[in-house]
Amino acid sequence: MGRHKGFKMSDEHKRKLSESKKGKTHSEEHRRKISASLKGRKSPYLGKTHSDETRRRMSETHKGKPFSAEHCRKISEAKRKYWQARKNETS
């Protein structure tokens, strides 16, 4: 719905649109076309780098940001696996 950018739809209008789309599926041909159009896409930032100023600002933004307990656990597991693999390489 790109052409409605900036336009605020009422809840009733959203509901009507939702109801009108329910149960409809794309044809196999259309699915293939969608699939083909999405294949091979690269990141728009690929090949570019952040400037030193931008890197500094991003660094400052993230400093002091606390990690959740879940995130800390995942970091710990990843480090444990890394060092175990390094240990096995040298043995």
C-alpha positions in Angstrom: 0.0 0.0 0.0 2.8 2.4 -0.9 0.5 4.9 -2.5 -1.1 5.6 0.9 2.1 6.7 2.5 1.4 9.2 5.2 -2.3 8.6 5.0 -3.9 7.5 8.3 -6.6 4.8 7.8 -9.4 4.4 10.2 -9.7 1.2 12.2 -12.9 0.3 10.4 -11.1 0.8 7.0 -8.2 -1.4 8.1 -10.7 -4.1 9.2 -12.5 -4.0 5.9 -9.2 -4.3 4.0 -8.2 -7.2 6.2 -11.5 -9.0 5.6 -11.3 -8.5 1.8 -7.9 -10.0 1.7 -8.6 -13.1 3.8 -8.7 -16.4 2.1 -7.1 -15.2 -1.1 -3.8 -16.6 -2.4 -1.4 -15.8 -5.2 -1.4 -18.0 -8.3 1.6 -20.3 -8.9 2.8 -18.1 -11.7 2.6 -15.0 -9.5 4.5 -16.8 -6.7 7.3 -17.7 -9.2 7.5 -14.0 -10.3 7.7 -12.8 -6.7 10.4 -15.4 -6.0 12.4 -14.5 -9.1 12.3 -10.8 -8.2 13.6 -11.4 -4.7 16.5 -13.7 -5.7 20.0 -12.3 -5.8 19.2 -9.1 -3.8 22.2 -7.7 -2.0 22.3 -5.4 0.9 22.1 -1.7 -0.2 25.1 -1.0 2.1 27.3 -3.8 0.5 30.7 -2.4 -0.4 30.3 0.8 1.6 31.9 1.6 4.9 30.9 3.9 7.8 33.0 7.0 8.3 35.2 7.3 11.4 32.8 9.9 12.8 29.8 7.6 12.3 31.7 4.7 13.8 32.6 6.8 16.8 28.9 8.0 17.3 27.6 4.4 17.0 30.2 3.3 19.6 29.2 6.1 22.0 25.5 5.2 21.6 26.1 1.5 22.5 28.5 2.1 25.4 27.0 1.4 28.8 24.0 -0.4 27.3 23.2 -3.4 29.5 22.9 -6.9 28.0 19.9 -9.0 29.0 20.6 -12.2 30.9 19.6 -14.3 27.8 22.1 -12.3 25.7 24.9 -12.8 28.3 24.2 -16.6 28.3 24.4 -16.8 24.5 27.7 -14.9 24.5 29.1 -17.2 27.1 28.0 -20.3 25.2 29.5 -18.9 22.0 32.9 -18.2 23.7 32.9 -21.6 25.3 32.4 -23.3 21.9 35.0 -21.1 20.3 37.7 -21.9 22.8 36.8 -25.6 22.8 37.3 -25.6 19.1 40.6 -23.8 19.4 41.7 -26.3 22.0 40.8 -29.2 19.8 42.7 -27.7 16.8 46.0 -27.6 18.8 45.6 -31.1 20.3 
